[in-house]
Amino acid sequence: MMNGSRVTRVVATPAALGAILELTRERGPVIFFQSGGCCDGSLPMCFEEGEFKIGDHDVLLGNVGGCAFYIDHRQFEAWKHTQLILDVGAGEPEGFSIGAGRDRHFVIRSRVFDAGELEALDQSAP
């Protein structure tokens, strides 16, 4: 999915954008982190800005709703051909993540980039 004419590695559904807006009004800036580790689970984690230390090797995928979205560098290598789509699901969040509202949590959906999108991502890489 392109943002204008630019390919983006992470996007958010309208439901996720609404939840982010509510969260930031209530709590201030938040960040997202997709780890995929055995202890962290595979759901995206949401933290108040400054409550989670981003590692030197973590990858900034982009921004959703004005919030930074990072991924563990090992997960990035496995998923770099895939666009992550931040969405909202029913139920409380796992672990230490902030919920997406009352009895809701953030989830990740995904889709594989097509050949043209992968080429555009390769050309825009630093």
PyMOL commands that set and color helices and strands:
alter all, ss='L'
color gray80, all
select helices_A, chain A and resi 14-27+73-79+115-124
alter helices_A, ss='H'
color red, helices_A
select strands_A, chain A and resi 2-3+6-7+10-12+30-34+45-48+59-64+67-71+82-90+104-112
alter strands_A, ss='S'
color yellow, strands_A
deselect
rebuild
show_as cartoon
